C-alpha cells in the first residue's frame, strides 16, 4: 500500500455561537452551498459572496449564522474556520473547504461540496420516497379505523342491544371497543397518539437510542437491502470524492465516520481508521473485522483490493458509489411495488372485519325470524282439511256435518293463549342483564334490556322471570328489576 499522506493541519478552533438551532434549515443550507461556489467562481471574493447570499435568505437563524461567519472572516479567519462549529455543515464538508484553501483549489472543492450535498439530498429523497407510500396508507387506515370505532360503533352498539340477539364474538369485540372509545376516547386517543410519536422519536431519532430502530430496520429483508445499498453508495461517493480532492485516507475515513447514520457501519469505519493509522491496507483492515461481509459484500472488498494494487483507489470508490446508487433506485421502485399489494391486503382485512362484525348479527336476526315463523323452512299444512259446508248443513244445526264444521271453524279462529307480560324497572346502570340460567354466578349474559321495555314471560322461578324476545329466544332476568303488568 502506498505511504499514507500526512494529515491536514487542524482547523484552529474559534469561539462560535453554536447554541443556535439549525433544524429546518436544510433548503437554505443547500442554497448557500450551491451558490457560494458559483459566486466565487464568477470572480467575487468570499466576503462579497456571503454578503450577497445573506441578503437573499429569509430565515433569521440563517441570517445570523452568515453574519457571524462574515464577522469572523473580517477578523482574519478563513472560511473553513468561520464555518467550523456552526453545525451548519458536516465535518467532511469543512474538511473539503479547508483542503481547498490550503491547496489553492477552493472553487473546485466548493463545487465538490455542492455535488456531494446534492448526492446526500438524493439519498434522503430515495429513503423518503420508499417509505412515504406505506406510511401514508397505514396512517390513513389507522385514522379512519379510529374514527369509525370512536364515533360510529357506539351508535351501532345501541342498535344491536335493542335487537336482543346473541352477538358473534367479532361483533362483541368491536362493540366493546366502540363503547370504551365512546367513554374514554377524548383522553385515550390523544394520549395514544402522543405516546406513539414519542416512542417513534425515541427509537428512530433520539441520538442515544436510535440504534434500536436501526437494528429493527436491518432485520426487515427489503428495508435492509435498501439501507445497505444507500450506505455503500455514500461510502463509495464520499471516500472517492475526498481522495480525489487530495484529502488523506485517514481524514477521509474520519469524515465517513461522521457522515454515516448507522452504528454498525460506524464501528466498521472506526476500525478501518485505526488500522489505516497503523499502516494496514484497506483490504486487510476489512478482512480483520468480524463478519465484515455482512455490511460490505465480498465483491466490493475485492474491488477495493484491486484499486489499492493498481493505484486507482479514488476512481474505484467513485465507481462503487455509482454502482450502488443505481441499485438503490431500482430497489426503491421494487420495494414500493412490493409494498402496494401488502398494504391492500392489510386494508382488505380491516374492511372485511368491520363488515363481518356489522352484518353477522343482522343475518342471525333474520335467521331467527325464519325459524320462529316456519321452523322447518316449509309452510305448514293442516293435518285435517276443512270440509265444505253447504247451505243445508248450515240451516240444520243438528246435522253432524254442521257440528263438525262449526267445531273446526271455532278451533281455527280461536286465538292462542297469550303469555303474561312484565315491564323492566329503572337501574343505576341503565340496563338489566339477561342470562341463560337463573343465577348470577353460573348464568352467562346473553343480552341486555332497557328500563321501560315490556316483554312476555313464560314462567317465574326463585325470584327470576324467563322473558321471551321477539326473535323467539328466551332468557332470565332478576325479579328485582321487573314488575308484572
C-alpha positions as CSV (number, residue, x, y, z in Angstrom):
1,X,0.0,0.0,0.0
2,X,1.2,3.5,-0.7
3,X,2.5,5.6,2.1
4,X,-0.3,7.4,3.9
5,X,-0.2,11.1,3.3
6,X,0.4,13.4,6.3
7,X,-2.8,14.6,7.9
8,X,-4.1,18.0,7.2
9,X,-3.3,20.8,9.6
10,X,-6.2,21.1,12.1
11,X,-8.6,23.8,11.7
12,X,-8.0,26.3,14.5
13,X,-10.9,26.4,16.9
14,X,-13.0,29.5,17.1
15,X,-15.4,30.7,19.7
16,X,-18.8,30.3,18.0
17,X,-22.4,30.8,18.8
18,X,-23.1,27.1,18.5
19,X,-26.3,27.3,20.6
20,X,-28.3,28.3,17.6
21,X,-30.7,25.7,16.3
22,X,-30.1,24.6,12.7
23,X,-33.0,22.3,12.4
24,X,-35.2,23.0,9.4
25,X,-32.6,25.0,7.6
26,X,-31.9,22.2,5.0
27,X,-33.2,24.1,1.9
28,X,-31.4,27.3,2.8
29,X,-28.2,25.4,3.6
30,X,-28.4,23.7,0.1
31,X,-29.0,27.2,-1.4
32,X,-25.8,28.5,0.3
33,X,-23.7,25.6,-0.8
34,X,-24.9,25.7,-4.4
35,X,-24.5,29.4,-4.9
36,X,-21.3,30.1,-2.9
37,X,-19.2,28.1,-5.4
38,X,-20.9,29.8,-8.4
39,X,-20.3,33.3,-7.0
40,X,-16.7,32.7,-6.0
41,X,-16.1,31.0,-9.4
42,X,-17.6,34.1,-11.1
43,X,-14.9,36.3,-9.5
44,X,-16.4,37.5,-6.3
45,X,-14.4,37.3,-3.1
46,X,-15.7,35.3,-0.1
47,X,-17.0,38.3,1.8
48,X,-18.9,39.7,-1.1
49,X,-20.4,36.3,-1.9
50,X,-21.6,35.7,1.6
51,X,-23.0,39.2,1.9
52,X,-24.9,38.8,-1.3
53,X,-26.3,35.4,-0.1
54,X,-27.3,36.8,3.2
55,X,-29.5,39.4,1.6
56,X,-31.5,36.6,-0.1
57,X,-32.2,34.3,2.8
58,X,-35.4,34.6,4.8
59,X,-34.6,32.7,8.0
60,X,-33.4,34.8,10.9
61,X,-31.2,32.0,12.2
62,X,-29.5,31.5,8.8
63,X,-29.0,35.3,8.5
64,X,-27.4,35.3,12.0
65,X,-25.1,32.4,11.1
66,X,-24.0,34.3,7.9
67,X,-23.5,37.5,10.0
68,X,-21.2,35.6,12.4
69,X,-19.3,34.0,9.5
70,X,-18.8,37.4,7.8
71,X,-17.7,38.9,11.1
72,X,-15.1,36.2,11.7
73,X,-13.7,36.4,8.2
74,X,-13.4,40.2,8.6
75,X,-11.4,39.5,11.8
76,X,-8.9,37.3,9.9
77,X,-10.4,33.8,10.0
78,X,-10.5,31.6,6.9
79,X,-13.8,30.4,5.5
80,X,-13.4,26.9,7.0
81,X,-12.5,28.4,10.4
82,X,-15.6,30.6,10.3
83,X,-17.9,27.7,9.3
84,X,-16.4,25.3,11.7
85,X,-18.6,24.8,14.8
86,X,-21.7,26.4,13.3
87,X,-23.2,22.9,13.0
88,X,-24.5,24.1,9.6
89,X,-22.2,21.8,7.6
90,X,-20.9,18.3,8.4
91,X,-17.2,17.8,9.2
92,X,-16.3,16.3,5.9
93,X,-17.5,19.4,4.1
94,X,-15.5,21.6,6.4
95,X,-12.5,19.3,5.6
96,X,-13.0,19.8,1.9
97,X,-13.2,23.6,2.2
98,X,-10.1,23.5,4.4
99,X,-8.0,21.5,2.0
100,X,-9.2,23.7,-0.9
101,X,-8.0,26.8,1.0
102,X,-4.6,25.2,1.7
103,X,-4.2,23.9,-1.9
104,X,-5.5,26.9,-3.7
105,X,-8.4,24.9,-5.1
106,X,-11.2,26.4,-3.0
107,X,-13.5,26.9,-6.0
108,X,-13.1,23.3,-7.2
109,X,-13.6,21.9,-3.7
110,X,-16.7,24.1,-3.2
111,X,-18.1,22.5,-6.3
112,X,-17.3,19.1,-4.9
113,X,-19.1,20.1,-1.7
114,X,-22.1,21.2,-3.7
115,X,-22.1,17.9,-5.6
116,X,-21.8,15.8,-2.5
117,X,-24.6,17.7,-0.9
118,X,-26.7,17.0,-3.9
119,X,-26.0,13.3,-3.5
120,X,-26.9,13.4,0.2
121,X,-30.2,15.0,-0.8
122,X,-30.7,12.3,-3.3
123,X,-30.1,9.6,-0.7
124,X,-32.6,11.2,1.7
125,X,-35.1,11.6,-1.1
126,X,-34.8,7.9,-2.0
127,X,-35.5,6.9,1.6
128,X,-38.4,9.2,1.9
129,X,-39.9,8.0,-1.4
130,X,-39.6,4.4,-0.4
131,X,-41.3,4.9,3.0
132,X,-43.8,7.7,2.2
133,X,-46.4,5.5,0.5
134,X,-46.6,2.8,3.1
135,X,-46.6,5.3,6.0
136,X,-49.4,7.3,4.3
137,X,-51.6,4.3,3.7
138,X,-51.0,2.9,7.2
139,X,-51.6,6.2,8.9
140,X,-54.8,6.9,6.8
141,X,-56.1,3.5,7.6
142,X,-55.4,4.0,11.3
143,X,-57.2,7.4,11.3
144,X,-60.3,6.0,9.5
145,X,-60.4,3.0,11.8
146,X,-60.1,5.1,14.9
147,X,-62.8,7.5,13.6
148,X,-65.2,4.6,12.9
149,X,-64.6,3.0,16.3
150,X,-64.9,6.3,18.1
151,X,-68.0,7.9,16.5
152,X,-69.9,5.1,14.7
153,X,-69.5,2.0,16.8
154,X,-71.2,3.4,20.0
155,X,-74.3,4.1,18.0
156,X,-74.1,0.7,16.4
157,X,-73.9,-0.9,19.8
158,X,-77.2,0.8,20.8
159,X,-78.9,-0.7,17.7
160,X,-77.6,-4.2,18.3
161,X,-78.5,-4.1,22.0
162,X,-82.1,-3.3,21.1
163,X,-82.3,-6.4,18.8
164,X,-81.8,-8.7,21.8
165,X,-79.8,-11.3,19.8
166,X,-76.7,-13.2,20.7
167,X,-73.8,-11.4,19.0
168,X,-70.8,-13.0,17.4
169,X,-67.5,-12.6,19.1
170,X,-66.1,-10.3,16.4
171,X,-69.1,-8.0,16.8
172,X,-68.9,-8.1,20.6
173,X,-65.2,-7.1,20.4
174,X,-66.0,-4.3,18.0
175,X,-68.9,-3.0,20.1
176,X,-66.9,-3.2,23.4
177,X,-64.1,-1.3,21.7
178,X,-66.5,1.3,20.4
179,X,-68.2,1.7,23.8
180,X,-64.8,2.1,25.5
181,X,-63.7,4.7,23.0
182,X,-67.0,6.5,23.4
183,X,-66.4,6.9,27.1
184,X,-62.6,7.4,27.2
185,X,-61.7,8.4,23.6
186,X,-61.2,12.0,24.3
187,X,-58.4,11.1,26.6
188,X,-57.2,7.8,25.2
189,X,-56.8,8.8,21.6
190,X,-54.6,11.9,22.1
191,X,-52.6,10.0,24.7
192,X,-52.0,7.1,22.4
193,X,-51.1,9.4,19.5
194,X,-48.6,11.4,21.6
195,X,-47.2,8.2,23.1
196,X,-46.7,6.7,19.6
197,X,-44.9,9.9,18.4
198,X,-42.7,9.9,21.5
199,X,-41.9,6.2,21.0
200,X,-41.0,6.6,17.4
201,X,-38.8,9.6,18.1
202,X,-37.1,7.6,20.9
203,X,-36.5,4.6,18.8
204,X,-35.6,6.2,15.4
205,X,-34.4,9.7,16.1
206,X,-33.1,10.2,19.7
207,X,-29.3,10.1,19.4
208,X,-28.8,7.8,22.4
209,X,-31.4,5.2,21.5
210,X,-31.9,5.4,17.7
211,X,-29.7,2.4,17.3
212,X,-32.7,0.3,18.4
213,X,-34.8,1.4,15.4
214,X,-31.9,1.0,13.0
215,X,-31.3,-2.6,14.3
216,X,-35.0,-3.3,13.7
217,X,-34.9,-1.9,10.2
218,X,-31.9,-4.0,9.4
219,X,-33.9,-7.1,10.3
220,X,-36.6,-6.4,7.6
221,X,-35.4,-8.0,4.4
222,X,-36.4,-5.4,1.8
223,X,-35.6,-2.4,4.1
224,X,-32.2,-4.0,5.0
225,X,-31.2,-4.2,1.3
226,X,-32.2,-0.6,0.6
227,X,-30.3,0.8,3.6
228,X,-27.2,-1.3,2.8
229,X,-27.2,0.0,-0.8
230,X,-27.7,3.6,0.4
231,X,-24.8,3.3,2.9
232,X,-22.5,1.6,0.3
233,X,-23.3,4.4,-2.2
234,X,-22.4,7.0,0.4
235,X,-19.3,5.0,1.3
236,X,-18.1,5.0,-2.3
237,X,-19.0,8.5,-3.3
238,X,-17.7,10.2,-0.1
239,X,-14.3,8.4,0.0
240,X,-13.9,8.7,-3.7
241,X,-14.6,12.4,-3.7
242,X,-12.4,13.2,-0.7
243,X,-9.5,11.1,-2.0
244,X,-9.8,12.8,-5.4
245,X,-9.6,16.2,-3.7
246,X,-6.3,15.3,-2.1
247,X,-7.5,14.6,1.4
248,X,-5.5,11.9,3.2
249,X,-7.2,8.5,3.6
250,X,-7.3,8.7,7.4
251,X,-9.0,12.1,7.3
252,X,-11.4,10.8,4.6
253,X,-12.4,7.8,6.7
254,X,-12.9,10.0,9.7
255,X,-15.3,12.1,7.7
256,X,-17.1,9.0,6.7
257,X,-17.5,8.1,10.4
258,X,-19.1,11.5,10.9
259,X,-21.4,11.2,7.9
260,X,-22.9,7.8,8.4
261,X,-26.2,7.3,10.3
262,X,-25.8,3.6,11.2
263,X,-23.9,2.5,14.3
264,X,-22.9,-0.8,12.7
265,X,-21.2,0.9,9.8
266,X,-19.7,3.5,12.2
267,X,-17.9,0.7,14.1
268,X,-16.5,-0.7,10.8
269,X,-15.2,2.8,9.8
270,X,-13.7,3.4,13.2
271,X,-11.9,0.0,12.9
272,X,-10.8,0.9,9.4
273,X,-9.4,4.3,10.6
274,X,-7.5,2.7,13.4
275,X,-5.9,0.1,11.1
276,X,-5.0,2.6,8.5
277,X,-3.3,4.8,11.0
278,X,-1.1,1.8,11.8
279,X,-0.2,1.3,8.1
280,X,-2.6,-1.6,7.4
281,X,-4.2,-1.7,3.9
282,X,-7.9,-1.2,3.4
283,X,-8.3,-4.8,2.3
284,X,-6.6,-6.3,5.3
285,X,-8.4,-3.9,7.6
286,X,-11.8,-5.1,6.3
287,X,-10.7,-8.7,6.4
288,X,-9.8,-8.4,10.1
289,X,-13.2,-7.0,11.1
290,X,-15.6,-9.8,12.2
291,X,-18.3,-10.6,9.7
292,X,-17.5,-7.5,7.6
293,X,-19.0,-9.2,4.6
294,X,-22.5,-8.7,6.2
295,X,-22.1,-5.0,5.7
296,X,-19.6,-4.6,2.9
297,X,-20.0,-7.5,0.4
298,X,-17.1,-9.6,-0.8
299,X,-17.2,-8.3,-4.4
300,X,-16.9,-4.7,-3.1
301,X,-13.9,-5.7,-0.9
302,X,-12.4,-7.3,-4.0
303,X,-12.8,-4.1,-6.0
304,X,-11.2,-2.1,-3.2
305,X,-8.2,-4.5,-3.1
306,X,-7.8,-4.2,-6.9
307,X,-7.9,-0.4,-6.7
308,X,-5.3,-0.4,-4.0
309,X,-2.9,-2.6,-6.0
310,X,-3.4,-0.5,-9.2
311,X,-3.2,2.9,-7.6
312,X,-6.7,3.9,-8.7
313,X,-8.4,3.7,-5.3
314,X,-10.2,7.0,-5.6
315,X,-11.7,6.0,-9.0
316,X,-12.6,2.6,-7.6
317,X,-14.6,4.2,-4.7
318,X,-16.4,6.5,-7.1
319,X,-17.3,3.5,-9.3
320,X,-18.7,1.7,-6.2
321,X,-20.8,4.8,-5.4
322,X,-22.2,5.0,-8.9
323,X,-23.0,1.2,-8.9
324,X,-24.9,1.2,-5.7
325,X,-26.6,4.5,-6.4
326,X,-28.1,2.9,-9.5
327,X,-29.1,-0.2,-7.4
328,X,-30.7,2.0,-4.8
329,X,-33.1,3.5,-7.4
330,X,-34.1,0.0,-8.6
331,X,-34.6,-1.3,-5.1
332,X,-36.7,1.7,-4.2
333,X,-39.0,1.1,-7.1
334,X,-39.2,-2.6,-6.4
335,X,-39.9,-2.0,-2.7
336,X,-42.7,0.4,-3.4
337,X,-44.2,-2.1,-5.9
338,X,-43.9,-5.0,-3.4
339,X,-45.5,-2.9,-0.5
340,X,-48.6,-1.9,-2.5
341,X,-50.3,-5.4,-2.6
342,X,-49.3,-6.0,1.0
343,X,-50.9,-2.7,2.1
344,X,-54.0,-3.5,0.1
345,X,-54.3,-6.9,1.8
346,X,-53.9,-5.1,5.2
347,X,-56.7,-2.7,4.3
348,X,-58.9,-5.5,3.0
349,X,-58.6,-7.4,6.2
350,X,-59.7,-4.3,8.2
351,X,-62.7,-3.7,5.9
352,X,-63.8,-7.3,6.0
353,X,-63.5,-7.4,9.8
354,X,-65.8,-4.4,10.2
355,X,-68.2,-5.7,7.5
356,X,-68.5,-9.2,9.2
357,X,-69.0,-7.6,12.6
358,X,-71.9,-5.5,11.3
359,X,-73.7,-8.0,9.0
360,X,-73.4,-11.2,11.0
361,X,-75.9,-10.1,13.8
362,X,-78.3,-8.9,11.1
363,X,-78.0,-12.3,9.4
364,X,-78.6,-14.1,12.7
365,X,-81.7,-11.9,13.4
366,X,-83.2,-12.8,10.0
367,X,-82.5,-16.4,10.6
368,X,-84.3,-16.2,14.0
369,X,-87.4,-14.7,12.4
370,X,-87.4,-17.5,9.8
371,X,-87.2,-20.2,12.5
372,X,-89.9,-18.6,14.5
373,X,-92.3,-18.5,11.6
374,X,-91.5,-21.8,9.9
375,X,-89.1,-23.8,11.8
376,X,-88.7,-26.4,9.1
377,X,-88.4,-23.8,6.4
378,X,-91.5,-25.1,4.6
379,X,-95.1,-23.7,5.0
380,X,-97.1,-25.8,7.5
381,X,-100.1,-27.7,6.2
382,X,-103.3,-28.6,8.1
383,X,-103.4,-32.2,9.2
384,X,-107.2,-32.3,8.5
385,X,-108.7,-30.5,5.6
386,X,-111.6,-28.2,6.1
387,X,-114.8,-29.8,4.7
388,X,-117.0,-27.6,2.6
389,X,-120.2,-26.5,4.4
390,X,-123.3,-26.4,2.3
391,X,-126.4,-24.3,2.9
392,X,-128.3,-27.4,4.1
393,X,-125.9,-28.2,6.8
394,X,-125.8,-24.5,7.9
395,X,-129.6,-24.4,8.1
396,X,-129.6,-27.6,10.2
397,X,-127.6,-27.0,13.3
398,X,-128.2,-30.6,14.5
399,X,-126.6,-32.1,11.4
400,X,-123.3,-33.9,12.2
401,X,-121.6,-32.1,9.4
402,X,-122.7,-28.8,10.7
403,X,-121.4,-29.5,14.1
404,X,-118.1,-30.8,12.8
405,X,-117.7,-27.8,10.6
406,X,-118.6,-25.4,13.4
407,X,-116.2,-27.1,15.7
408,X,-113.4,-26.9,13.2
409,X,-114.1,-23.3,12.4
410,X,-114.1,-22.4,16.1
411,X,-110.8,-24.2,16.5
412,X,-109.2,-22.4,13.6
413,X,-110.4,-18.9,14.5
414,X,-109.8,-19.1,18.2
415,X,-106.8,-17.0,19.3
416,X,-103.9,-18.7,21.2
417,X,-103.5,-18.0,24.9
418,X,-101.0,-15.1,25.4
419,X,-98.2,-15.1,28.0
420,X,-98.3,-12.6,30.9
421,X,-96.1,-9.5,30.5
422,X,-93.7,-7.5,32.7
423,X,-92.0,-4.2,32.5
424,X,-88.3,-3.6,33.1
425,X,-87.7,-1.3,36.1
426,X,-85.0,1.5,36.2
427,X,-81.5,0.7,37.3
428,X,-78.3,2.6,38.1
429,X,-76.6,1.1,35.1
430,X,-79.3,2.0,32.7
431,X,-79.9,-1.7,31.6
432,X,-80.6,-5.2,33.0
433,X,-78.6,-8.2,32.1
434,X,-80.4,-11.2,30.6
435,X,-78.8,-14.6,31.4
436,X,-79.2,-18.1,30.1
437,X,-79.6,-19.6,33.6
438,X,-81.4,-18.2,36.6
439,X,-78.2,-17.4,38.5
440,X,-75.7,-14.5,38.6
441,X,-72.9,-17.0,39.3
442,X,-73.4,-19.6,36.6
443,X,-75.7,-17.8,34.3
444,X,-74.0,-16.4,31.2
445,X,-75.1,-12.9,30.0
446,X,-76.7,-13.3,26.6
447,X,-78.3,-9.9,26.1
448,X,-79.4,-6.7,27.9
449,X,-82.8,-5.0,28.2
450,X,-83.5,-1.3,28.9
451,X,-85.8,0.2,31.6
452,X,-89.3,0.7,30.4
453,X,-89.3,-2.1,27.9
454,X,-92.2,-4.6,28.1
455,X,-91.7,-8.4,27.5
456,X,-93.9,-11.5,27.8
457,X,-92.6,-14.2,30.1
458,X,-93.0,-17.9,30.2
459,X,-92.5,-18.6,33.9
460,X,-91.1,-17.3,37.2
461,X,-88.9,-19.3,39.4
462,X,-86.9,-18.4,42.6
463,X,-87.3,-14.7,42.0
464,X,-86.4,-14.8,38.3
465,X,-88.5,-14.3,35.2
466,X,-88.0,-16.1,31.9
467,X,-88.8,-13.5,29.3
468,X,-89.4,-14.0,25.5
469,X,-87.7,-11.8,22.9
470,X,-89.3,-11.0,19.5
471,X,-86.8,-13.4,17.8
472,X,-88.2,-16.3,19.9
473,X,-85.2,-16.6,22.1
474,X,-85.6,-16.6,25.9
475,X,-83.6,-15.6,28.9
476,X,-83.8,-15.0,32.6
477,X,-83.8,-11.6,34.4
478,X,-83.7,-11.0,38.1
479,X,-87.2,-10.3,39.5
480,X,-85.9,-7.3,41.5
481,X,-85.7,-5.3,38.2
482,X,-89.1,-6.4,36.8
483,X,-92.7,-5.7,37.6
484,X,-95.6,-7.9,36.3
485,X,-98.3,-5.9,34.5
